[in-house]
Amino acid sequence: MDGSTHAGAVRRSFGGVGRNVADCISRLLGAPGALLVSAVGEDALGADLLANNSHIDLRGVARVPHRRTASYICVLDSGGNCNIGIGDMDIHSEITIQQVQKNETHILRAPLVAIDGNVPKETLDYVVNLCQDKKIPVWYEPTDIRKAVKPFLNSSCTWKGLSYITPNLQELRVMQKLVVSTDDDNDDTASLATDTVALIDEALRLSLPLMRHLHGVLVTMGPNGAVFITRKHPQSEEVEAFHYPIPKSQETMRSVSGAGDCLAAAVMCGTLVGLDKHKCMEVALKAAALSVSSHDTVPDTIQPSILSPLTNICESPRRLTIPSPGS
């Protein structure tokens, strides 16, 4: 960071967590597409996004004068991993309760509502309470470590109205810390574990307190795969957990940006079409693999056909042992 210019390749892709999820769902399930409730500026970027995402239902996207459409610059290393990101996200404050209310008729007809951490906290609280009253499941995508905590910050416990969350381990650590009060000065929520077994154990341990109210926690761990903790049955308090390794691939990894969004969206789609948990994860890992092998966050290789029965694209999931209380 000495002010010098570095050679590199610059590419542009449509993004944004909510848009990525809506894009992936719309590609997998087809018309009429997922309804996206968001805001863009009356600028070239906003016009470009609206003109080139017709497969998504964009009726819920407001155009706001004198505001810049959100943009994000991600600097990737040679392996496609993000080294640093710079975001211009001020327009997200325009995703207001009033904007949600304008689209409430459509929201209340939805079988599932997904919301991300970019939305203002008061809007997030409103959406969760609205859906909870109507028994519509809410899927929360934390977005990043600073925004992940929004549903956990108030005394009304908005997070308890969520159904599913899809944090990475860093996001899960800050969530769990707000849920579980401890007098222990030796805070271990910032574990330095790096081996797969230790990371799996940590993901499970941190998720269990949240499962007292949620239906599922899907923890993404990059090259170490994912851990999915769910209730055994919708009305059961018993939980079960599985680790899903990343399938081996001959494809070049180009960019991790968007892969987690595609994974979450594919699980949502699999759930909506009635796939069991393992098939949902098989589809999700396939969608994530297609994303990382592309420079686009949601590539056009994600198609309805990947929801069809698949055959051993990944290793068998491993059932995890649920520790007994106090262990």
N, C-alpha and C positions, 0 to 999 in steps of 0.2 A: 504493500500500500504506500508506494513512494511517489505516486502521481504519474508514473510512466505509462506508456501505452503498450498493451500486450496484444499480440496477434491472436485471432480466434475466428470462429464461424458464428454468424448471427442468424438465428431463425425465429420466426414468429408463429405462434400457435394460439388459438382461442383457449382460454383457461378460466380460472375461478372455480372454487370447490363446488358451489351450487350448480354452476353451469356445466361443469364436468359430469357431475352426477346425473343431471337432467339429460345431458347429451348421451351418456352411456345407456341410461334407461330407455331413452327414445330409440336408440339404435337396436337394442335388444328386443323391445316389445313392439316396435313399429308404431304406426299412426294410431291415435292422434298425437302421440308424444307426451312427455311429461310436461306439466305446467311449471314454468319457471317464474317465480316472483322475485324480482330484483330491480335494479335501477342502473341506467347508463346515462352518459352525458349526451348533449346535442352536439356531438363532435364526430370526427371521421372514424374514430375507433368504435364508437357506439353504433354508428350507421353500418359499419362493416360487420359487426357482430350480428346485428339484426338481419342483415341481408344474407348472411352465410350460415345461418342456423335454423333454416325453415323446418327441419325435421323435429325441432323442439317447439312446444306450444309457448309462444312468447307473449301471449296476451297479458301476462302479469308483469311484464318489464316496463317500467316507467322511464320516459326520457326527461331528464332534468336539465333545464337551461343553466348555463354558467357553472356547470360542474364537469369535471374530467371523468371519463369512463375509467374504471379501475384498471390498472396495469401492474405487471409484476415482471421484474427482470431477475432471472435465475442464472447464476454463473455455474456451469457444470464442469467437472473435471473430465479427463479422458475416458473414465469409466461410466460416465452418465450420471454421477452422483452430484447433488447440489452442494456447492461450497459456500455460497452466500446468496441471499435473496434480498431484493429491494422492492417494496410495494408502495404504490400510490392508491390507497384504499379509502380516501375520505368520503367518497360517494356512498359508501355502505351506510352512512348515517341517514340516507334518504330511504332506506328500506324500513319504513315506519309502520306503526300499528295501523295507521290510516291506509297505507298501501296494502297491507294484509286484508283489511276489512273490505277493500274494493274487490278482492278476489275470494272472499269468504265462501260464497256459494260453491265455487269450484273446489276449494279446500275441503269443505265439509262433505263432499261426495267422494273424496279420495280414499282408496283402501289403505294408504300409507302416506305419511308426510315426512320428508327429509329436510333437515335444517342444519346449517353450518355455523361455525363460530364467528363468521364475518358479520352476522346480523347483530344489530344493537341489542343489548341485554333486555331492554324493556319489550322489544318486539319478540325476542325469543321467548320470554316469559309468557307473553300474550298467546303466542302460537301453541306453546305446550299446554297451557291451561285450557285453551279452546278445544284442542284435540283430546285432552284428558276427559273433558266433560262429555264429548261425543264418542269416547272409546275408540278413537282413531290412533293407531300406533305411531309413535314419533321416533325417527331414526336420527341421532345426532352425530354429525361429523365434526370433531373438535377443531380442525383446521391447523392450529399450531399451539405451542405450549403456552403462549400468553392468552390466547382466546379460549382455550379448552375449558377454563374454569368458570365461564360465565353462568352456566346453570347451577353452579354450586355455591354462589356467592351470597345469596340472600337467605334470610331466616325462613322464607316460605318454602324452601327446598324444591325449587323448580325441577331439579334433576330427578326427583322421585316420580315425576310424570313422564319421563322418557321411557321408551321401550328398549331400544338398542343404542349402543354407542360403539364407535370404531376408532379408538385412540391408538397411537403408537405408544411405546413404553414410556417415553418422556412425558407425554400428555397424561397417560394413566397415573404416573407417579404424582403429579400435581393434583389430579382429581381425588385420588385416594387420600392424600394428605389433608384435604379439606373435609372429607367425610369422616375420617377416623381421627378423633382427638387422642393425643397421647401425652403423657408427662415425661416420656423418655427423651432426654436431651440428645441422645445419639440417634439423630434422624437418619434412617437408612433408606429413605425413599429415593435417594439419588445414587442407587447402586452402581458400582463400577463393574459389575459382572459383564463378561463378554462371551463366554461359551454358551452354546445353545441350551444345554440342560439348565444352567443357572438362570438364563433369561426366561425360559419356559416356567420354571418354578416361581420366579418373581412375578411374571404376568398373571399366573394363577392366584398367587397370594394377594396381590393388589386388587384383583377383580372381585374376589369373594365378598368383601363388605358391600360392594355396589350391587351385587346380585340379590341382596335382601329386598330390593325394590325393582330392579331392571329385569327384563326377560332375556337379555343377552349382552355380552361384552365380546367384541371381536378385536383382539389385540394384534396389530401388525408389527412385525419385527424384521423387516427388510429381508436380507438373505437367509435369516434364521426362520423364515416362514411366518405362520400366524397361529394364534391360540384362540379358539372359539369356546366360550363358556356360555351355556344356555340352561334353562330349566328343562328338566326331563319331560315335563308335560306343561301345557299352558297354565294350569291351575296349581301346579305342584311347587313346593318350596325346595324340593331336591334339585340339585344342579349336576350337570355333567360337563366335562371339558375334554377337548381333543386338540392335539397339535398337528398342524398340516404343514409338511415340508414344502419348500419351493420345488416345483418340478424341474428336472434337468432340461436345458434348452441349448440348442445349437445357434440360436439367434444372437446377434450382437446387441448388447445393452446400450441403448442410445440416450435414454433419459428416464429418470425415475419420476419426473414430474407428471402427475395425473394417475400413476399406477394405483395408489391407495384409494383414490376416488372411484376408479373403475372396479376395483375389488369390492368396495362397499356397495356400489350400484348393482353389481352383478348378483350379490347375495340378496339384495332387496328384490330384484327381478325373479330370482330363483324361488324365493319365498312366495311371491305373488302368484307364480304359475304352479305352485304346489310341489316343488322339488323338496326332497328331504335335505337335512343339514349337510350331509357329506356331498351330495350332488351340487348343492348351492356353492359349496366351497370349491368344488372341482371347476365349476363354471367361473367362479370368481378368480381363481388362480390363473385360468386361461386368459381371462380378460386383462388381468394385471400384466401377464407375460406379453400380450399383444401391445400393451401400452409402453412397457419399458423398451420394447424393440423398435419403437417408432419415435420420431421427433415430435409428433403430435400428442397432446395429452390424452385425447380420446381418438384413436385412429379409426379409419373407415373399415379396417379389418374386423372390428367388433360388429358382429351381425347376429340376427336371430338364431342362426344355425348353431351357435355355440351353446344355446340352451338345450339342444337335443342331447339324448343320452350319450355320454362320453365313455371312453374305454381307457382306463389306466394312464391318464396323462400325468398323474402324480403318484407319489408313493402313498401307501395306505396311511390314513391318519392314525395317530397313536392316542389311545385313551389315557387320560391323566388321572392320577389318584387324587381325590379331593381330601385334603387334610381335615381331620375332625376338629371341632371347636377346642381351642386351647392348646392344640398341638404345635 
